[in-house]
Amino acid sequence: MGLRFIFMLTRNDKTVDDAEKHLKTALAAGVHHIGFKDVGLPFPRLKELNQAIKDGGATSYLEVVSLDKESEISSAKAAVEIGVDILLGGTNVDAVLPILKGTGIQYYPFPGNIVGHPSILEGSIEEIVASAKDLTSREGVDGLDLLAYRSPGNVEELMAAVSAATDKPVIMAGSIDTKTRIDDVKTSGAAGFTIGTAALDGIYPAEGEDLDAQLRSILKDVAEVNNHISSISTKNLDQSFSKFDETWSPRIAGQVNNMMVKLAKFEGDFVWHYHTVEDELFFVHKGTLMMKFRDRDEVVNEGEFIIVPHGVEHCPVAMSDVCEVLLLEPATTVNTGNAQDDRKVKDLGKI
């Protein structure tokens, strides 16, 4: 699983008044993890906001910024009633765990000493790591919400130390506003990070300051950091087939998991054969193909395809001078199957 981006509908540790409008933008952009704070909006609106997040197919997060025990207990009870998926933050773990028990809500409290509003993380790296180990040793604590960029110390060292201190996921929160910082979060071994104010205020480097441009820039950078950007461009079949003349000698044009996309030119008759374990798909791009079976012949015209299951003996025949065929078959497939033939090709060229 790649680094998780959580968009927070918050500014300066408060849920923004126009959260519903921003939520629509986020869902349209394809954001899959969306959160809000326990302050800033009345409870009924927070409940409706959470339902809208879930109706949009996203995972919902509530982050607690309450500093006193009673307020945090109230926020935890609200999280249960609202029905969020994940509760982030908070420091009164012993008081919150009994409230969440049996609800299915995942719990990621703050490690370290949290003060002020907006929240600041105090303490040395050693102290914060000790807190992280203590918290994650408890049943019911599913991960950590680390205010790494709200710490005055060495942030990169802090993130790496806390991530290494536990097998449970760590979410980095607070003041992440560049791809460089996202890279640092990924390098630390964290599971994810939150961005709120930076996107809402148009601070994140993007083609525009509007929220849609901000979110799309963040999502692109996260995809690049996760190595989830495709390097594959379109291929034109006419151009690809024009690059070779040999017949009965497939070329590799692409790969989908363990399935090869191959291009081949057929001329005349091939050899009767079968494949022990591999199924094959023959799609005719140009010309006409006859697929001979022991019980019948099937004519495959341009724009048509035929699937030959493994174990079925067959013999492809080009009915036109040259037939251009796209094949989809496992990487282990040898063109002559079980037959011995001079046209057997072991090392395939690429297009």
LINTANOR-V740005 format. One record per pair of residues at least 6 apart in sequence whose ideal C-beta (glycine too) atoms are under 6 Angstrom apart, sorted by sequence separation. I is the first residue (numbers start at 0). J is the second residue. If there is no record, write none. Layout:
# LINTANOR-V740005
I|J + I|J
This chain:
# LINTANOR-V740005
8|14 + 53|59 + 65|71 + 89|95 + 134|140 + 148|154 + 197|203 + 206|212 + 222|228 + 299|305 + 307|313 + 8|15 + 52|59 + 99|106 + 114|121 + 147|154 + 150|157 + 162|169 + 201|208 + 205|212 + 243|250 + 253|260 + 289|296 + 290|297 + 25|33 + 63|71 + 78|86 + 161|169 + 184|192 + 205|213 + 251|259 + 252|260 + 297|305 + 335|343 + 65|74 + 111|120 + 112|121 + 289|298 + 8|18 + 49|59 + 112|122 + 147|157 + 203|213 + 251|261 + 252|262 + 334|344 + 63|74 + 111|122 + 147|158 + 205|216 + 288|299 + 131|143 + 249|261 + 250|262 + 8|21 + 171|184 + 203|216 + 239|252 + 287|300 + 203|217 + 249|263 + 198|213 + 290|305 + 92|108 + 111|127 + 145|161 + 283|299 + 285|301 + 61|78 + 110|127 + 175|192 + 71|89 + 86|104 + 171|189 + 246|264 + 283|301 + 6|25 + 33|52 + 89|108 + 90|109 + 111|130 + 175|194 + 293|312 + 71|91 + 75|95 + 85|105 + 86|106 + 87|107 + 110|130 + 169|189 + 246|266 + 283|303 + 14|35 + 88|109 + 110|131 + 169|190 + 170|191 + 171|192 + 172|193 + 176|197 + 292|313 + 14|36 + 61|83 + 72|94 + 76|98 + 168|190 + 282|304 + 13|36 + 68|91 + 75|98 + 79|102 + 90|113 + 239|262 + 290|313 + 291|314 + 6|30 + 33|57 + 59|83 + 110|134 + 145|169 + 147|171 + 149|173 + 280|304 + 281|305 + 13|38 + 14|39 + 59|84 + 60|85 + 61|86 + 62|87 + 63|88 + 142|167 + 148|173 + 162|187 + 290|315 + 13|39 + 14|40 + 31|57 + 32|58 + 34|60 + 36|62 + 37|63 + 58|84 + 62|88 + 63|89 + 68|94 + 108|134 + 120|146 + 142|168 + 143|169 + 144|170 + 145|171 + 146|172 + 148|174 + 162|188 + 176|202 + 280|306 + 5|32 + 6|33 + 7|34 + 8|35 + 9|36 + 60|87 + 146|173 + 162|189 + 176|203 + 289|316 + 34|62 + 36|64 + 118|146 + 144|172 + 155|183 + 159|187 + 279|307 + 3|32 + 5|34 + 22|51 + 26|55 + 120|149 + 158|187 + 289|318 + 18|48 + 119|149 + 120|150 + 131|161 + 135|165 + 278|308 + 278|309 + 287|318 + 49|81 + 128|160 + 132|164 + 135|167 + 277|309 + 287|319 + 110|143 + 124|157 + 128|161 + 131|164 + 276|309 + 286|319 + 49|83 + 106|140 + 131|165 + 288|322 + 46|81 + 106|141 + 107|142 + 109|144 + 274|309 + 45|81 + 105|141 + 107|143 + 124|160 + 128|164 + 286|322 + 37|74 + 107|144 + 273|310 + 286|323 + 273|311 + 285|323 + 181|220 + 185|224 + 273|312 + 284|323 + 271|312 + 283|324 + 284|325 + 178|220 + 182|224 + 96|139 + 181|224 + 271|314 + 281|324 + 282|325 + 269|314 + 269|315 + 280|327 + 236|284 + 268|316 + 279|328 + 265|315 + 266|317 + 277|328 + 12|64 + 265|317 + 277|329 + 64|118 + 5|60 + 266|321 + 277|332 + 88|144 + 87|144 + 264|321 + 265|322 + 264|323 + 265|324 + 263|324 + 274|336 + 107|170 + 262|325 + 272|335 + 273|336 + 272|336 + 273|337 + 261|326 + 270|335 + 272|337 + 272|338 + 260|327 + 270|338 + 258|327 + 259|328 + 270|340 + 258|329 + 259|330 + 257|329 + 257|330 + 240|323 + 249|334 + 262|350 + 247|342 + 248|344 + 251|347 + 249|347 + 250|348 + 251|349 + 252|350 + 250|350 + 12|116 + 12|117 + 11|117 + 242|350 + 239|350 + 2|185 + 5|191 + 7|193 + 9|195 + 10|196 + 24|210 + 28|214 + 3|190 + 24|211 + 28|215 + 3|191 + 5|193 + 7|195 + 2|191 + 10|199 + 21|210 + 4|221 + 2|224 + 2|225 + 1|225
